[in-house]
Amino acid sequence: MALGLKRKRNISGSADAKRRHVEDESEGNPRATFPSDAELPEDDELGGGAEDEELSLDEESEDGEEWGGVGEEAGVSAPTNSATHPSGSRPKVPPTGEELRAIKDATELYRSSSFKLQIDALLPNIRPKYSRSAPLDHFLLALHKFLLNLPPVSPRHPLAGSRELLEKGVAVPYAPPLPTEDTNWKVGFEKPSEIVLTGSWVLKTAVKAKDGVKYTVDVAVVMPENLFQEKDYLNGRYFHKRAYYMAVIAAAIAKKKSGLNVEASYESVSGDPRLTTLVLRPRPDGSADDFTKLNAQVRLLFVLPSTSPITISRLSPSRSNIRSSTSSTSPELPTPLYNAALLLSLTPKPHLLTVHALKESVPAFADALALLRVWAHQRGYGAGNHLCIRGFEGRGMFWVSVLALLINGEEPPQAAGFRKSASKRRPLGKGLSSYQLFKAALDFLARHDFGQEAIFVKSTKLDAAHRFSSQDYNAHEAVLVDADSMINVLAGVPLSSLDMLRYDARITLDILDHAPITDDPFQYVFLKDQRDIATRFDIIARVDLSSAKLHNPSAHSILDHGSTYNALISTLISTIRRGLGNRTKAVAVLHPSSQPRPLSNAQPANPSVIYIGLVLDTEHAFRLVDHGPAAAEQETEAAKDFREFWGDKAELRRFKDGSITESVVWEVKNADERGHIPSTIVRHLLHRHCGIKPDAVHTWQSEFDSLLRLPPSIASVYQAGSVPAGFKAAMAAFDTLVKQIKALDEELPLAVLNVSPIAEGLRYTSPLNPVSLPANVVSALPPAARYLAPMELVIEFEKSARWPDDLRAIQKIKLAFFERLASALMTAHPGLSAHVAVGDGVTTSEIQDQAAIEVITTDGWAFRARIWHDREATLLERAIDDKPHVPKHLKQGEGDARERALAAAALEVYTRRFVHAPRHHRAVAALSHRFTAYSGTVRLVKRWLAAHWLLRGHISEEVVELLCASVFLGSGSSSGPESAVNARASAPGSKERGFAQVVELLKDWEWEKGLFVPLYGNTDAATSSEKPRMTPAAGTRQGAWSVATEMDPDGHMWTSAGPDAIVARRVGVIARATWDCLHNIESSQLDVKTLFAHPTEHYEFVVQLDPAALPRYCQNVNADASVWTKKGKYANLRGTQDSSDAPLPGFDPAQLLYDDLRRVYKDTFMLFSDPLGGDRFGAVWDPTLKNSRPFRVLGGFSSTPARKESEKSKDKDKALVVLNEQGVLAEIQRIGSGLVRKILVQH
C-alpha cells in the first residue's frame, strides 16, 4: 500500500475491543496502523520554513514491522518453514480487523488517509513541549509565594500613588479618562485573594504562533473585593484601581531583591490601555527557574473576584458608564466597548471551565481548535511581528466559541429575539473528527454574515440563561456571545476584518472541496504563510496617520474605545467600508501586533503607519457612479447623511432614464485611471473624515502603470496628432480590414472564409498599448520612436479542389493570392499600402510557409497576414512518412533524410502557426474579457521578463500567457465548471496582485514536473476528452519547461525552442530576487522600478548598441529621453530628417542583429536581450569551449592555438586549440557596424 502501513508487534486481539477511533486519538494513542512518531523537526517554526519541509509519514516505529502478506493471524504464531521463509526473515501477517477499521475511519472521517497522517504529524509540532516545563512550574510556585507575601499599601490619591511609583521607575498605566486632583476616591493594594492558572497553557490547547512569538502562560491574579466599590464601573474608576494594583506588583517584581530573575513589562492588547497586562520574561541564567528554552512568557491578568461589589447588570452593552460633566441634559450614549473591557475581568475562570468541559466531552476538540488556530495564524488572524489583521489579537475565545457553537448549537430564536434568523443552528454532535470540526468551522465562517445576524452560543448548563437580552447588543457591530453568557467575544472586532475572515474561509473551503484527491491541499491550508500582502490584496494603501485628525471628534467615542488612536482607526475602517460598499469583497486594516513596553511607559505606542488592503469585486469595483437618494427625498435624513458623507463630491444629477438622484461621479480619462477608482475613494474619504491628506495615502498602482506606457514626451506627440491608440482602436482597425478583405470576393479566385487574429495586440496582452503610425506623425517623431509593430493574421479561403498537391506549388499559389489581394486592396482603398513579403532571410526551405502580405492602413496600422491551407498538413505528413502502415524498422534507409527533416520542420511551423495559434488567441482573448486583471497581469509579466532579457529570445509570449492563466484558472489536473467557480473566487482583481502571484509561482515552481493549465475549459470538450489530462515531465525536448493544456498534452508547443535548463534556473533566481524586493512594501521602501532593473554583472561580455539607431528605444523601461531630445545645429532641420522614409512594419535592427548573432554563434555563447527597446546584449560563453582541445576541421567555433602552461606564455601548442574570444568579439563588432557602440568584457 502507498500509505506505508506499519503494524506493531504488541497488538491486542481482545474480542471485546470496540470501535472508538476518536477516543483513541484524544488520548494520544494513535492506532497501530498509523505511526505515532512521524513528526516534523522539533525546531521548525510554521512561519520560518515548515512549508518547505516534506512530512516524513512512512517512518517505522521502534518495534514495528512492515506487513507484506498472509502468514500469521493476530496473536497466533504460525509455524516457520525455511523453505517458505528464508533464514532471518519474519513471517508476514495480515492487518487485523481493528487496523482495517482504523483505515476505514481515516478515509471516512478525514479527507483521506494521507491527510490524517499529515495532521497527526503536524499536531505535535505546533504544541509546546510540556515535558520541558519543570523550570516553569518551579517559577510559578515561586511567583505564587512572592505575590502572597507582598505587603499592603494604604489607600491614597491616584496621582499621589502614581508619583510614588514613578520615583521607582514604574509608571501607572491609567486609561482615559485620567484621574485629576479633584478625584475623591483612592487606590490601594492588598495581597491577592486568589491566584489561578488559566488560559490555553494549563488546558494544553496552546498553539505555536508566528514569527517566534512566545507561548503565553496566563496567571489570573484575583484582586481583593474590599479594594472596590459599587460604582467603580463609572468613568474608568475600576481600570484606574486595577492599573495601580498592577503597577505595585510590577514595581515589586522589578526589584533586584525580589528573587524572580525575570524582565517585567507592560503589554496592551490592540493598543487598548484598559487591557494592559503584566508580562514576565525570563533572563537566561541557567537556574532552576530559567524557562527560557520553553520559549514561553508569563502574563499576569488582574481580575475581579466573583463576589465583586460591581453589579453585573450595570455592565450591559446598552448601558452608559461614562458620565459627561459638560452637559447634564444630553442623552446618555451606550458604551459597549468600555463595558466589554470591564466584563473581561470576570471571564478568565468561567472560560477555563468552559474549554475544559468541551475538551473532556469532545475528544477531537483540542485537535480541531489547534488546526483552526494554525489556519488563522498563517493568515494573520493573531499576533505576529509582520502585518496582521486588526481586531484578532488576544481573541482566543472567539475560536473556542465557534467550535462550541458547532458542538452545542445555538440558543433558540425565541430566547434570543432580535437580529436572528428564522431557525437556530443545531449541534453537529460530539463524535466528529478534528478535520470534520475544522471544516465545519470554515463552513460557518464562510457562510455567516456577522453584520446581519447575532449569534448566541447555547450553554451546556440546564439553568443557564444569557444575562442580557439580544436588544442590548445592538450597539455592537458584530455579536457572538459565548457559552458562559457573559460577553460578546467580537466586541471591538471591525466588520471589515470579519469580511476578510469570511473571504479566506471561503477560499480554503473551495480548495478542500474541489481539489482532486490526487492534489494535496494540506500545505496550502496549514503550512504556507499567507500573510504576503502583495499576493493577498488587489490594492494596497500605505496610510501615514501622523497628520490625522477626525472631522467630527467625539469625546464619548474616544472614551468608549479607550484611546484617541483606537477611535480614529474605528472611524477610518467603518468609513472606508461604507464608502466602498459592494466594490470590495473585503477590506482589511493591517499593522503589527502590540509589543511589550518598559514599565516606565504608561501608555502603549501605536504604529503611525498602517496598511489598508482591498480585495476587489471586479463586477462593481470600477463603476463610475455611486447613486444616493432621489431628488424627491432632498430633505430626508438619508439625503442629508449622503451629502455629509461624500462632501463636495455629492451632487444632483439627471440620468438617461429620467431619474434625478443624489450621486457621486468619478471622472476618469483612461482605463488606467478607472482602475484607480477604489483608491481614489479611499483618499477622498480619509481626507474628509479623518483629516489625512491625499499624499499621505500611497498606493503603487501608478508606478506599475507607468511601466506599460510610452515616455510622456513621446506620448504627447501621439496625442497632439490625434493618433488612434489602444486595444480598442487596434480591434476596430482589424474589423475594418476584415470587412475590406471580404468585400473583395469578386476580385479573388476564392472567397475569404475567415480572418483570424493571432497577434498579442489583438488579445489585449501586448506589454505596451498598440499604436498606429500615420504618415503625418512620422516626421514629428524622433528616430528612436518610429517602430511600427505588425499584427499577425491568418486568412482562410473557402474549400477548393483546384489547389495543387505539390508543396512547392502551394507556396507559389500563395504568392499569387497575395499579389492579387494587395493589388485589389490598394485599388479599392487609396492611401492603403500592401506589399508581399517572402521569407525572413534565414529559412531557405521551399516547402515551409514563408509568404505573407504586409498591409499598412490609411490610419497607420500595420498587419501581416498569411494563408492557411489545410491540405498542407496532409502533404507534409506524407513527406515525412509516405508509408505509415509499414513498421519503422523496415523503412530504414528509404527516402531522403534531408527532405524528411525539412518536412518535419515545416509541419511544426504549420501546426504552431495555423492550428494552435488561432485557438490559443481565442482562449486568451476570452480570458481577458472574463478576468479584468488578466490582461494587465500578462502585460506586467511580459514587461518584467523583457526587462530581464528573457522574453521572446528564450521565453515565448504564449507560454507567458499560459503561466498567467494558471494563476487565474488554477493549475494541476482539475478543469471544468467546478474549477472555474473556484478560480473566479480567488482570482486576482488587479494586475499588481496578479503579477505578484505569477512571481510567486515562478519562485516555487518545480519546472521539472511540468504544469497543466485548463485553458480551454469545456469549450472543446469533445476534443479534450480524447486526450489525457496529464502533467508531463519536462526536458523531453530542447525546452525545459512543459506547460500543457487540453489541446497540447505534451506541453511543448510553445516551449520547444526554450527556455532550456539554464534559462529555467535563471528565471527562478530572478523570481526569488523579485519576491524579496516585493517584501519591501511592508517597510515602505518598495521602488517598483527596481523590480525591472536587470543586473549585468553575471554576463561575461555586454554589447552596447547605439540608442539613436534603434527605432523602438523609446520602449525601453529605462529609456533616456536625452537620446531623442538632443538639439542639432539647425533647429528647423530636425523636423525634416527622414520624413520621406515610410515606416517598415516590424523593422527592428537590434532584433535582427540579435537573431543573426544567436544563429551564427549558437554553439559559442548564450545571448540575452530586451526585445522592448533594449540597447544592450548580454552573453555568456559556453564553458566547455574554454578548455583546450585537439584541433579539427569544422570544429564549430572560432579557435586559436592554446598557450602552453609549462613554458613561456608566448609559446603555443599547435595541437591544442581554445575559443578565440577576441576574434569572436571583433567579428561581432564588424557584423554590427553602425549599430554596435562598444563591447564591454567583464570576465
ROLOKOL-64031 format. One record per residue (C-alpha): residue in three letters; z negated, x, y. Coordinates in steps of 0.1 Angstrom, whole numbers, plus 5000, padded with zeros to 4 digits. Each point is the difference from the previous one (the first is absolute). Example, Ala and Ser with C-alpha at 12.3 -4.5 7.8 and 13.67 -1.06 7.14 Angstrom:
BEGIN
Ala492251234955;Ser500750145034;
//
This chain:
BEGIN
Met500050005000;Ala500850125035;Leu496549915013;Gly498450294982;Leu497649794980;Lys497050194986;Arg497449904974;Lys496450114999;Arg498550094967;Asn496849805004;Ile501649665004;Ser497649734988;Gly501549754977;Ser497349745002;Ala501149654990;Asp498249835029;Ala501850205028;Lys501149755026;Arg502850015025;Arg498250115032;His502650225017;Val498749955036;Glu496450064991;Asp500850334983;Glu501850115031;Ser497149925023;Glu497550194979;Gly502250315003;Asn500950014963;Pro503850004998;Arg501549884968;Ala500950264974;Thr503649945007;Phe499850145035;Pro498650345006;Ser497150005025;Asp500550365012;Ala503449965015;Glu499150085035;Leu501550155032;Pro498550335012;Glu496649945014;Asp500650175033;Asp503149815009;Glu499849785031;Leu502049685000;Gly501550105034;Gly500450364993;Gly502450024972;Ala499049764973;Glu503349825005;Asp501850334989;Glu498150034968;Glu501049844968;Leu497449824979;Ser499350174967;Leu499649704978;Asp500750134966;Glu497350264995;Glu498049974968;Ser496349945000;Glu497850274986;Asp499749844966;Gly503249804999;Glu503250044980;Glu503549855003;Trp500949714977;Gly503150074981;Gly500449744973;Val498349814972;Gly497750204978;Glu496449895005;Glu498349675008;Ala497449995027;Gly496750134986;Val501450064965;Ser501150354988;Ala503350024982;Pro500450254971;Thr501750315011;Asn503050134983;Ser501450355006;Ala503549874994;Thr499649725025;His497950195025;Pro500650365006;Ser497050234999;Gly498049995032;Ser501549675012;Arg498049685004;Pro501049674984;Lys501549755025;Val498549665006;Pro501449695017;Pro498349865031;Thr497249764993;Gly500049635010;Glu497750085029;Glu502450265013;Leu503049764997;Arg498149745020;Ala499350265026;Ile503750085003;Lys500849635002;Asp497349955027;Ala501350295020;Thr503549855001;Glu498849655008;Leu497250075025;Tyr501850285017;Arg503550065012;Ser500650234970;Ser498150234977;Ser501050305021;Phe498849835031;Lys496649954985;Leu499950364990;Gln500850115035;Ile497249775014;Asp497650154975;Ala500950345011;Leu499849925037;Leu496649825001;Pro497750304990;Asn501750225027;Ile499449765029;Arg496349974994;Pro497250245008;Lys498650234973;Tyr496649834996;Ser499050264975;Arg499750245029;Ser497849785021;Ala496750164991;Pro499750195034;Leu500849675018;Asp497349824981;His497550275008;Phe501049985037;Leu499749625001;Leu496450024986;Ala499150265027;Leu501649785026;His498149694988;Lys496750195002;Phe500950155034;Leu500849665016;Leu496849834987;Asn497950285015;Leu501449985035;Pro497449945027;Pro500249685020;Val501249995037;Ser498149775023;Pro502149735018;Arg501650125033;His502749915024;Pro503550064986;Leu501050245027;Ala496850204997;Gly500450034963;Ser503650115005;Arg499050275025;Glu497450144977;Leu502450034971;Leu502750155022;Glu497750295008;Lys500150074963;Gly503850005000;Val500349654985;Ala501749725019;Val499249634993;Pro503349824992;Tyr499349695020;Ala502849754999;Pro501149795030;Pro498449825018;Leu497950315006;Pro496349965008;Thr498950035036;Glu496850085019;Asp499449625002;Thr500049974962;Asn496749824990;Trp500050084963;Lys499150324982;Val501250224971;Gly497850174974;Phe500050164966;Glu498049954968;Lys500850124965;Pro502649804980;Ser498749704981;Glu502550074972;Ile502750254991;Val502849874978;Leu503050194985;Thr503049775005;Gly503750015002;Ser502750124976;Trp498350324989;Val497049844983;Leu502349734985;Lys502450274988;Thr503049845016;Ala500650285025;Val503650125003;Lys501450325013;Ala501349965036;Lys503050175016;Asp500150345018;Gly496950134983;Val497749745016;Lys496650024984;Tyr498449754977;Thr497449805018;Val496649934986;Asp498549715019;Val496249985005;Ala498749685015;Val497050075022;Val498149675005;Met498350005034;Pro496649835003;Glu500149645012;Asn497250055025;Leu502450215022;Phe502149705007;Gln499649675018;Glu501649664995;Lys502450045029;Asp501250354993;Tyr503449854991;Leu500749965037;Asn501850255022;Gly500050284975;Arg496250044998;Tyr500150044963;Phe502750265002;His498050205025;Lys496849994979;Arg502050104970;Ala501750295019;Tyr496650135011;Tyr498649984964;Met503150194988;Ala499650275027;Val496450064991;Ile500950064964;Ala503050225011;Ala497750215022;Ala497550054971;Ile502750104975;Ala501650245025;Lys496850205003;Lys499950324980;Lys496649914987;Ser501349694983;Gly500850184968;Leu503349814997;Asn502850255002;Val502649765013;Glu502149955030;Ala499449665017;Ser502649835021;Tyr500849655014;Glu503049804987;Ser501349675014;Val502349804978;Ser503249905019;Gly498550155032;Asp497449725003;Pro496750145013;Arg498149704985;Leu501050134965;Thr498850355005;Thr498550164969;Leu498350334993;Val502050234978;Leu498450294981;Arg502250284987;Pro498550294979;Arg500050365011;Pro501150224971;Asp497150224991;Gly499949984962;Ser496649824999;Ala499049724977;Asp500849755028;Asp503550145007;Phe502549744989;Thr503050165018;Lys502050024967;Leu499849624997;Asn502149965031;Ala497749735012;Gln498049905031;Val497049785004;Arg500249715026;Leu496949835012;Leu500449635008;Phe497349855021;Val499549644990;Leu497849705006;Pro497549884974;Ser500549674983;Thr497049875019;Ser501450085034;Pro498849795029;Ile503649955011;Thr501249664989;Ile503250004980;Ser501349695016;Arg500150195033;Leu502750224986;Ser502649744993;Pro503550115011;Ser500249715025;Arg496750105018;Ser499950205032;Asn497450284999;Ile501150185031;Arg498649845032;Ser501750075033;Ser497750045030;Thr502749945025;Ser500549634995;Ser497749754984;Thr502649725002;Ser502850174981;Pro500549874965;Glu498750224972;Leu502850164980;Pro499450084963;Thr499450364990;Pro501350014964;Leu500450384998;Tyr496650075015;Asn498449764976;Ala501950154970;Ala498850355010;Leu496449875000;Leu500549824967;Leu501050334984;Ser496450115002;Leu499149734975;Thr502850054974;Pro499650344982;Lys497549884974;Pro501749664993;His503450184997;Leu498450244976;Leu498949714977;Thr503349835003;Val502150304989;His497650084972;Ala500249644987;Leu503950025001;Lys500050334983;Glu497749874972;Ser501849674995;Val503650135002;Pro500650324979;Ala503250095018;Phe498649945036;Ala499150365007;Asp503450134989;Ala501949735019;Leu498050085031;Ala500850374996;Leu503749934996;Leu500149775030;Arg498250255022;Val502250294989;Trp503049795008;Ala498549925034;His499150365008;Gln503550124992;Arg501249765027;Gly497550085027;Tyr497649714996;Gly496950205002;Ala498650335013;Gly502150315004;Asn500950285024;His503549885004;Leu501249695017;Cys498349694984;Ile500549635004;Arg497549875025;Gly497349764988;Phe499450114964;Glu497650295005;Gly496749914983;Arg501449684985;Gly499050064964;Met498749654996;Phe503449865009;Trp501550144968;Val497049884980;Ser500349655015;Val503749984991;Leu499250064963;Ala496949775002;Leu502349735013;Leu502450044970;Ile497150024975;Asn497749725013;Gly502549795020;Glu499649835033;Glu497749755016;Pro501449644997;Pro501949885031;Gln497449735006;Ala497350265004;Ala502150235022;Gly501949745020;Phe502050145030;Arg502950244996;Lys500249944963;Ser502949944976;Ala500149674981;Ser498850164967;Lys497650284993;Arg500850324981;Arg498849974964;Pro498350304983;Leu502250224978;Gly497250074976;Lys498150314989;Gly502150124971;Leu502950155020;Ser500850374998;Ser499750235030;Tyr503750005005;Gln500349624999;Leu497149975025;Phe501750265022;Lys503349824999;Ala498449675006;Ala498350155031;Leu503450125012;Asp501549664995;Phe497249845021;Leu500450255028;Ala503849964999;Arg500049625002;His496949925021;Asp500349965038;Phe496650085014;Gly501049875034;Gln500649654987;Glu497449954973;Ala496350094997;Ile498650114966;Phe496449944988;Val499250184968;Lys498149794975;Ser496550124992;Thr498850044964;Lys496649865009;Leu499749634994;Asp497849925030;Ala502050235024;Ala501749845030;His501850175029;Arg497650045029;Phe502549905027;Ser502549725000;Ser503750085000;Gln500449895036;Asp497650285011;Tyr502650264989;Asn502749875024;Ala499350285024;His501150264974;Glu503750084997;Ala499750044962;Val497449874977;Leu498950114965;Val496449914994;Asp498450194972;Ala498249864970;Asp496650065015;Ser500749745027;Met499050255026;Ile502950155019;Asn503749995007;Val501150334985;Leu503249995022;Ala498149985033;Gly501850235024;Val503050074978;Pro503249935020;Leu502449754987;Ser502850255004;Ser498250244976;Leu499849714975;Asp503749945004;Met500650364992;Leu497849974969;Arg501949694989;Tyr503350195005;Asp498950304979;Ala498649774973;Arg503349814998;Ile502050324996;Thr497750144973;Leu500049674981;Asp503849985001;Ile500250354986;Leu497649924972;Asp501849674992;His503650115002;Ala500050374989;Pro501650034966;Ile497750104971;Thr501850344999;Asp499050075036;Asp496450115006;Pro498649865033;Phe496550154994;Gln500650305022;Tyr501349795029;Val497149754998;Phe497150234995;Leu500950375004;Lys502450025029;Asp498650035036;Gln501649725019;Arg498650085034;Asp503050195014;Ile500849795031;Ala503650125003;Thr500949834967;Arg497749715003;Phe500849855034;Asp503349915016;Ile498850085036;Ile497150235008;Ala498550005035;Arg497650275012;Val497749845026;Asp497950205024;Leu496949805009;Ser498650235027;Ser501449785028;Ala499349674983;Lys498349725020;Leu499849644989;His501949755022;Asn497249744996;Pro496950194989;Ser497249794985;Ala496550124999;His499249754973;Ser502950144978;Ile498850365006;Leu496549924989;Asp501249804970;His502250294988;Gly497350255007;Ser501950235024;Thr502849995026;Tyr502250204976;Asn499849754972;Ala500649715023;Leu503150185014;Ile501350064965;Ser499449644990;Thr501949875030;Leu502850254994;Ile500449894964;Ser499949635006;Thr502450025030;Ile502650204981;Arg499849784969;Arg500449685021;Gly502950155021;Leu502050134970;Gly499449684980;Asn502549974971;Arg501950315011;Thr497750204978;Lys498649964965;Ala497050215008;Val498550195030;Ala497550274993;Val497850215024;Leu499250344985;His497650275009;Pro497750244981;Ser496849854987;Ser496750075017;Gln498450344996;Pro496450115001;Arg498750125033;Pro497150225011;Leu496649835005;Ser500350095037;Asn502949765005;Ala498849655003;Gln503449825001;Pro502950054976;Ala503150185011;Asn503149784998;Pro503650134997;Ser501949995032;Val503349984981;Ile500849734975;Tyr503249924981;Ile501649664997;Gly502249944969;Leu502449714998;Val501649874968;Leu503049805013;Asp501349684987;Thr503750085007;Glu501049635000;His498149945032;Ala499050355014;Phe503050045023;Arg500449665015;Leu500750005038;Val498049695010;Asp496449884994;His499749635007;Gly497049835015;Pro499049655011;Ala502749765013;Ala500449945038;Ala498449664996;Glu496850174990;Gln499850225031;Glu496449905009;Thr498650014965;Glu497550264989;Ala502650134975;Ala502550075028;Lys497450175022;Asp498850214971;Phe503650104992;Arg500650125036;Glu496750175001;Phe500750184968;Trp503550135009;Gly499650045037;Asp503150065020;Lys502250004969;Ala499549624996;Glu502549785017;Leu501649664997;Arg503550014985;Arg502649754991;Phe501750064966;Lys503449894986;Asp498549704982;Gly498849865034;Ser496350084994;Ile497950155028;Thr497050204987;Glu497750285010;Ser501550314985;Val499950384999;Val503450174999;Trp500450364990;Glu503050165016;Val501850264979;Lys503350205006;Asn500850124965;Ala498949984964;Asp497650295004;Glu498149825028;Arg499949694979;Gly498250204973;His497450095026;Ile499049645008;Pro496850004979;Ser498850335016;Thr501049865035;Ile497849694993;Val497150234990;Arg500350215032;His500249695022;Leu497049834985;Leu497850315000;His500850065036;Arg499349645010;His496849944980;Cys498550344993;Gly501150205031;Ile501950254979;Lys503050155018;Pro503349984982;Asp500350384999;Ala496750024981;Val501649814971;His502350244982;Thr502549924972;Trp502550234985;Gln502949754998;Ser501950135031;Glu499850364987;Phe501749894967;Asp502549795019;Ser501150305021;Leu501050194968;Leu502749734992;Arg501550005035;Leu502550235018;Pro498650205029;Pro499549805032;Ser502650195019;Ile502749924974;Ala498849644995;Ser500449945038;Val503750104998;Tyr500549744973;Gln498149745019;Ala502050075032;Gly503249954981;Ser498849684983;Val500950164967;Pro499449774969;Ala497250154980;Gly497649904973;Phe500249854965;Lys501049655012;Ala502950145021;Ala501150214970;Met499949694977;Ala502049815026;Ala502650275002;Phe500350014962;Asp500449624998;Thr502750025027;Leu501950274981;Val499849814967;Lys501649705018;Gln502750225014;Ile500850154966;Lys500049664982;Ala502349865027;Leu502750264989;Asp500549854965;Glu503749935008;Glu500550365010;Leu498650144968;Pro501449994965;Leu496749864986;Ala497549785017;Val496650155009;Leu497449844977;Asn496850165014;Val498850275023;Ser496650144990;Pro497950225023;Ile498250304984;Ala498850185032;Glu496350045008;Gly500849895036;Leu501149664986;Arg496849954980;Tyr497550085027;Thr498950334985;Ser501750285021;Pro497450225016;Leu501449945035;Asn501549685013;Pro503849984996;Val501950055033;Ser503649975009;Leu501950255020;Pro502649835023;Ala502550225017;Asn498649925034;Val496650154990;Val501250314983;Ser500650195032;Ala496549915013;Leu498350134969;Pro499350384995;Pro501750174971;Ala496650014982;Ala500049614998;Arg503649914990;Tyr499549954963;Leu501549684987;Ala498749904966;Pro502549814978;Met498749714979;Glu501349994964;Leu501749694987;Val501649904966;Ile503149785001;Glu500849794969;Phe503449854996;Glu501049714978;Lys500850064964;Ser503650114992;Ala501850134970;Arg502350215022;Trp497650285003;Pro501250314980;Asp498050124970;Asp500350365012;Leu496950145018;Arg502050225023;Ala502449725009;Ile497049775008;Gln498950255026;Lys503550015015;Ile500049625001;Lys496750005019;Leu501650235026;Ala502849755004;Phe497649715004;Phe498150195027;Glu503150095019;Arg501149645000;Leu496549885010;Ala499750265028;Ser503449905015;Ala499249634998;Leu496650045016;Met501250215030;Thr502949765005;Ala497849694999;His497250155022;Pro501150235028;Gly497450265008;Leu498850024964;Ser500650334983;Ala500650044962;His500850324981;Val500350084963;Ala497850284988;Val500650184967;Gly497450224983;Asp497050205013;Gly501750344999;Val498150104969;Thr500849764972;Thr503550074986;Ser500049744972;Glu503049785000;Ile498449724980;Gln496849975020;Asp499749745028;Gln500550205033;Ala502149795023;Ala498449795028;Ile500949835032;Glu498150085031;Val499949735026;Ile498650025036;Thr499749665016;Thr500649925036;Asp496350005006;Gly499650354985;Trp498649924966;Ala501350224971;Phe500649884964;Arg501250194970;Ala501449774972;Arg501050074965;Ile501849794974;Trp498349894968;His502449954970;Asp498149904969;Arg502750124977;Glu499150365009;Ala496849994979;Thr501849914968;Leu502750275006;Leu497450275007;Glu498049904969;Arg503250044979;Ala500750345016;Ile496550114989;Asp500349854965;Asp503249844990;Lys498849954964;Pro496549855004;His500149884963;Val500350354987;Pro496850204994;Lys499350285025;His500050284973;Leu503549904990;Lys501450025035;Gln498950365008;Gly502850205015;Glu502249705008;Gly501249945035;Asp499650205032;Ala496450085008;Arg500850065036;Glu501649655003;Arg497049844983;Ala497750185025;Leu502049885029;Ala500049654987;Ala496350014994;Ala499450115036;Ala502449735013;Leu498249734979;Glu496650115014;Val501349975035;Tyr501749674993;Thr496849854984;Arg497850115028;Arg502349905029;Phe501549684988;Val497549854975;His496550115009;Ala500450065038;Pro500949635009;Arg497449864976;His497450245015;His501049915035;Arg499649634994;Ala496650044984;Val498750235029;Ala501449775026;Ala498249714984;Leu496750205000;Ser500550075037;His500149625006;Arg497149934976;Phe497650265013;Thr500050065037;Ala498550344997;Tyr502350134973;Ser502850105023;Gly497750205023;Thr498350164971;Val503250134985;Arg501250135034;Leu496750185006;Val500050164965;Lys503750115004;Arg499150145034;Trp497150194984;Leu502050144971;Ala502850105024;Ala497650175023;His498750204970;Trp503650104991;Leu500349804968;Leu502049685007;Arg503649984988;Gly500350364990;His497449964972;Ile498849645001;Ser502449715004;Glu499549715024;Glu500149754971;Val497150164981;Val497949995031;Glu500749635003;Leu498949964964;Leu496850195005;Cys499149795030;Ala500949684981;Ser497450104973;Val497349985027;Phe501049645009;Leu501049884965;Gly497650204979;Ser501150244973;Gly499650034963;Ser501549774974;Ser499049675017;Ser502649785017;Gly500849645006;Pro498349735020;Glu496550114992;Ser500550355013;Ala501949865030;Val497049795010;Asn497650294993;Ala502250235021;Arg500249765029;Ala496249975001;Ser499450375006;Ala503350115015;Pro499850205032;Gly500449805032;Ser501050295022;Lys502250314997;Glu497150235007;Arg498049874971;Gly503150004977;Phe500750365010;Ala496450104992;Gln500249834966;Val503250184991;Val498550335009;Glu497049914978;Leu502449924972;Leu501950335003;Lys496750195002;Asp498749864967;Trp503249934982;Glu500450174966;Trp503850015002;Glu500350154965;Lys499249654987;Gly502649825022;Leu499749685019;Phe501249644995;Val500849785030;Pro500649634994;Leu502649995028;Tyr502149714988;Gly497449774987;Asn501649704983;Thr503250005020;Asp501850174971;Ala497949874971;Ala502849984976;Thr501050365005;Ser496550145002;Ser498949824969;Glu502550204980;Lys498750345012;Pro496550114991;Arg497550025028;Met498650344996;Thr498750295020;Pro502250294988;Ala498950364999;Ala501350225028;Gly501850334997;Thr502749894975;Arg502750085026;Gln500250235030;Gly497949765021;Ala496350034993;Trp499249655013;Ser500649704979;Val499849675020;Ala501249724978;Thr500949645008;Glu501149704979;Met503650115005;Asp499450374995;Pro497650044971;Asp500750384998;Gly498850045036;His502550275009;Met502749825019;Trp498650125034;Thr498250314988;Ser502650174978;Ala500850255028;Gly496450065010;Pro497250065006;Asp499550274974;Ala496550104989;Ile499650255029;Val500749745026;Ala498049744982;Arg496950225002;Arg500850085036;Val500049635008;Gly496549974984;Val498750295021;Ile501449865032;Ala498749654992;Arg496550144994;Ala500150195033;Thr501249685018;Trp497249804983;Asp497450255013;Cys501449965035;Leu499949624998;His496250034994;Asn499750145035;Ile500349645012;Glu496349964993;Ser499250295022;Ser502349885028;Gln502050324997;Leu503249874985;Asp503250115017;Val502849814982;Lys502650275008;Thr498050254979;Leu500849794969;Phe503750085007;Ala499650365009;His501550224973;Pro498650344992;Thr502550284995;Glu497950294989;His500849944964;Tyr503750055004;Glu501450354994;Phe502649975028;Val500749745026;Val503549935014;Gln499849905037;Leu502949795012;Asp501249955036;Pro498649655010;Ala502749955027;Ala502750014972;Leu498349734979;Pro501249655009;Arg496949834985;Tyr497450255013;Cys498549725022;Gln498849844968;Asn497750304992;Val496349904999;Asn499250295023;Ala503249995020;Asp499950225032;Ala501449795029;Ser500950315019;Val502950064975;Trp502049705015;Thr498650005035;Lys501150365010;Lys501949995032;Gly503250205002;Lys501550185030;Tyr502049705011;Ala498149664998;Asn503249795000;Leu501350194970;Arg497349884976;Gly501349654998;Thr503650094991;Gln499450254973;Asp501549894966;Ser500549655014;Ser503449984983;Asp498650084966;Ala499649694979;Pro496950004978;Leu500550084963;Pro498049774977;Gly497550204981;Phe500950345015;Asp496950214997;Pro500750385000;Ala496550084990;Gln500249784969;Leu503450144991;Leu498750365002;Tyr497049904980;Asp502249854973;Asp502250304999;Leu497150254997;Arg498449794972;Arg503349994981;Val500850375004;Tyr496550144995;Lys498649744976;Asp499050284976;Thr498750235027;Phe497549805020;Met498649655007;Leu500849865034;Phe498149745020;Ser500849835033;Asp499349695021;Pro503149784999;Leu498849815031;Gly500950255027;Gly498450304984;Asp500950335016;Arg498650234973;Phe500650074963;Gly497350144978;Ala500850184968;Val498150154970;Trp501750274979;Asp500349954962;Pro497150224989;Thr501850104968;Leu502750185020;Lys497650245016;Asn499550174967;Ser502550284992;Arg502449924972;Pro503150164984;Phe503249955020;Arg502649774986;Val503249855014;Leu499749655014;Gly496350025001;Gly499749695021;Phe498450165031;Ser500550275025;Ser498550324987;Thr499350365010;Pro499050304979;Ala496250024995;Arg498150295014;Lys498250234976;Glu496249985001;Ser499250354986;Glu502450205022;Lys500850005037;Ser500649665016;Lys503650105010;Asp501050054964;Lys501449704982;Asp500449904963;Lys503549884997;Ala499349834967;Leu497549755015;Val500649765028;Val497849775021;Leu500749725024;Asn501750115031;Glu497949825025;Gln501450165031;Gly503649944989;Val499249634994;Leu498449965034;Ala503050175016;Glu502349764982;Ile498049705012;Gln500350135035;Arg503750034997;Ile500549664984;Gly497949845027;Ser501750195029;Gly499649805032;Leu497349784984;Val497450254987;Arg498050155028;Lys497950244980;Ile498450054965;Leu496350074999;Val498950194969;Gln496349924993;His499350174967;
//
